Amino acid sequence: MTTCATSTSCAAPTNSAASAGRPVVLTGDRATGPLHLGHYAGSLRNRLALQETHDQYLLLADSQALTDNAGDIAKVRDAVMEIALDYLAVGVDPAKSTICLQSQLPALAELSMLYLNFVTVARLERNPTIKDEIRARGFGRDIPAGFLCYPAAQAADITAFRATLVPVGADQAPLIEQSNEIVRRINATAGVPVLPEAEALIPAAGRLPGIDGRNKMSKSSGNAIPLSATPEQIAAAVRAMFTDPQHLRAADPGRVEGNVVFAFLDAFDPDAAEVARLKEHYQRGGLGDALLKRRLDDLLQGLLAPIRARRAALARDPGHIRAVIRQGVQRARAITGQTRDEVFGALGLFQP
């Protein structure tokens, strides 16, 4: 196993929910590509705080990514390392958070198969999140079975770690409710509360919009700013940001609603009072977009420069990244395997 060559420890977390009595939180990302500022604003900052107060598991969700990327396995494989790099670069500490690979945890697949017997196809199809995602991807009736069954697989992820808190966007909350439905059915069948229910942790701030202002920031839409963006890429993205198409001159009153620059200032500017003043000035007229974009560019350059530097340093030692993932997998296998055995035992399944 590679010796750590950075200031980030590669020791496994020393605390557990059982030993320290801390609540368990499960979160993670689909392995489809590097992370971006939308991930940072919506989840990564929270994870840095949660790792200080919770037993946190970060799932590199490669199996889930295959549900709609099975034709591009290399993309999924490569994204695992990219996301792990992003985690460590922003400050996730593997001594406090367990980073693990979904496909290397057999208990998750075993629980997924079990849970599919406790949910109907009709219920899966009614899940609002799944319905929206199917429509967005244009599957029609050619829905990959793994994609349709994702709610059961996510229930397996959540329950295998005995997580009681799952950070998600508001649009993902129906998945947590369906997971809890499966938990209730399992517990009712077993006659004992073998599994805990989980609570969705929905951030107060909405999702960060893409720079085009039309959709949420995402890799697939091409409207994202990656955490590894160069100074030139950041500046170009800020220049291209959607503001108010009716705000043709600095003297014109401008709209704050739907203005991507203000959405980013709300997310990243530490001086909320100054942002409020700028909004008022913009709305009454006399404030140009160029000034606002310069302020935002300065903020993002300062935010991303140290992340980019740490990421570049970490990327020079891929063995260290693999070691962090292997250690996380080792710990996660023990925890998820124990849950699988307890669930199978509580249901009375034969165990030689």
Secondary structure, 3 states (H helix, E strand, C coil): CCCCCCCCCCCCCCCCHHHHCCCEEEEEEECCCCCEHHHHHHHHHHHHHHHHHCEEEEEEEHHHHCCCCCCCHHHHHHHHHHHHHHHHHHCCCCCCEEEEEHHHCHHHHHHHHHHHHHCCHHHHHHCHHHHHHHHHHCCCCCCCHHHHCHHHHHHHHHHHCCCCEEECCHHHHHHHHHHHHHHHHHHHHHCCCCCCCCEEECCCCCCCECCCCCCECCCCCCCCCECCCCHHHHHHHHHCCCCCCCCCCCCCCCCCCCCHHHHHHHHHCCCHHHHHHHHHHHHHCCCCHHHHHHHHHHHHHHHHHHHHHHHHHHHCCHHHHHHHHHHHHHHHHHHHHHHHHHHHHHCCCCCC
